[in-house]
Amino acid sequence: MLGDAITLIPEARVMATTMTQINKVSRSAFKCRDFIRMSLDDYLQRIYQYSECHESCFVMAMIFIERVLQEYSASSKSLPFNVYTLCLASMVLAIKLSEDDTCNNEFYARLGGVSNDEMVELELELLKLIKFDIFISKEEFTSYQKEMISYQS
């Protein structure tokens, strides 16, 4: 049931659309370690379905992704993520911060198609890139949520 609902969640659709556009524009910045053989929509649906996270995690993940992209927008450095692993790390961080009942990194690694060691590395790298700034104010969350919903319309 949750997996089917993802197409109705504007936040998830906007996140997939935005990340796909970023991947097309900045393909060289998102170097894949391993090729994931599914669309980004399907990848996000898989995370949503099996983690049973709340749709608010998509908003939080997008905020973290924006923070990473702002950090790199002025530099010519390559991101240490591909579009899939950036979404995975951002979603896992959002889930861990917002959900009462979470799984261990091994579960999220299998879910995202990476090794357990890589999952740990991705999560730590994401935290470093956002300078461990995990606080999201109610106003920032609401602003992103409204923007994502209006983008979907």
C-alpha positions in Angstrom: 0.0 0.0 0.0 2.7 2.5 0.9 4.7 1.8 -2.2 1.7 2.5 -4.4 1.0 5.8 -2.6 4.4 7.3 -3.6 3.0 8.6 -6.9 0.4 10.6 -4.9 3.0 12.2 -2.7 4.1 15.5 -4.3 7.2 15.7 -2.2 8.5 12.4 -3.6 7.7 13.2 -7.2 9.4 16.6 -6.9 12.4 15.1 -5.3 12.8 12.6 -8.1 12.2 15.2 -10.8 14.7 17.6 -9.3 17.4 15.0 -8.8 16.9 13.7 -12.3 17.3 17.2 -13.7 20.4 17.7 -11.6 21.8 14.4 -12.8 21.3 15.4 -16.5 22.9 18.8 -16.0 25.8 17.7 -13.8 26.4 14.1 -14.8 30.2 14.5 -14.3 29.7 15.6 -10.7 27.7 12.5 -9.9 30.0 9.7 -10.6 28.5 6.3 -10.0 30.5 3.6 -8.1 28.0 1.0 -9.2 25.3 1.2 -11.8 21.8 1.0 -10.3 19.4 -0.6 -12.8 16.2 1.2 -11.9 14.7 4.7 -12.3 15.1 7.2 -9.6 11.3 7.1 -9.1 11.5 3.3 -8.5 14.5 3.8 -6.2 12.7 6.3 -4.1 9.6 4.2 -4.1 11.7 1.2 -2.8 13.1 3.3 0.0 9.6 4.6 0.9 8.0 1.2 0.7 10.4 -0.9 2.7 11.5 1.8 5.3 7.8 2.7 5.9 8.9 6.3 6.5 6.6 9.2 6.6 6.4 11.4 3.5 7.9 14.3 5.5 11.2 12.5 5.1 11.2 13.5 1.5 11.0 17.1 2.4 13.8 16.8 5.0 16.0 14.8 2.5 15.5 17.6 -0.1 16.6 20.2 2.4 19.8 18.2 3.1 20.3 17.8 -0.7 19.9 21.5 -1.2 22.5 22.2 1.5 25.0 19.9 -0.2 24.4 21.5 -3.6 24.7 25.0 -2.1 28.1 23.9 -0.7 29.3 22.8 -4.1 27.6 25.3 -6.4 30.4 27.8 -6.0 33.2 25.3 -6.4 34.4 23.0 -9.1 34.8 20.0 -6.8 33.1 16.8 -7.7 30.5 15.5 -5.3 31.4 12.2 -3.7 27.9 10.9 -4.5 25.9 9.9 -7.5 22.3 11.0 -7.6 21.1 7.7 -6.1 23.5 7.6 -3.2 22.9 11.3 -2.5 19.2 10.5 -2.2 19.8 7.4 -0.2 22.1 9.1 2.3 19.7 12.1 2.6 16.7 9.8 3.1 18.4 7.7 5.7 19.5 10.7 7.6 15.9 12.1 7.5 14.5 8.8 8.6 16.9 8.5 11.5 16.1 12.1 12.6 12.3 11.9 12.3 11.1 8.3 12.9 10.8 6.7 16.3 11.4 3.2 14.9 14.4 2.9 12.5 16.4 0.1 11.1 20.2 -0.4 11.3 22.6 0.7 8.5 22.9 -2.8 7.2 19.1 -2.7 6.3 19.4 0.6 4.6 22.5 -0.5 2.7 20.7 -3.5 1.3 17.7 -1.4 0.5 19.9 1.1 -1.4 22.0 -1.4 -3.1 25.3 -0.5 -1.4 27.6 -2.2 1.0 27.2 -1.6 4.7 30.6 0.1 4.8 29.6 2.3 1.9 26.4 3.2 3.7 28.3 4.3 6.8 30.7 6.3 4.6 27.9 8.0 2.6 26.1 9.0 5.8 29.3 10.4 7.4 30.2 12.2 4.1 26.7 13.8 3.9 27.0 15.0 7.5 30.4 16.5 6.8 29.1 18.2 3.6 26.2 19.8 5.5 28.6 20.7 8.3 26.6 18.6 10.7 23.7 21.1 10.4 20.8 18.8 10.8 18.4 21.3 12.4 15.4 22.2 10.2 13.2 24.9 11.6 9.4 24.6 11.3 9.4 27.6 8.9 12.1 26.1 6.7 10.3 22.7 6.5 7.0 24.4 5.8 8.5 26.6 3.1 10.1 23.6 1.3 7.0 21.5 1.6 4.9 24.3 0.1 7.4 24.8 -2.7 7.6 21.1 -3.5 3.8 20.8 -3.5 3.4 23.9 -5.8 6.1 22.6 -8.1 4.1 19.4 -8.5 0.9 21.3 -9.5 
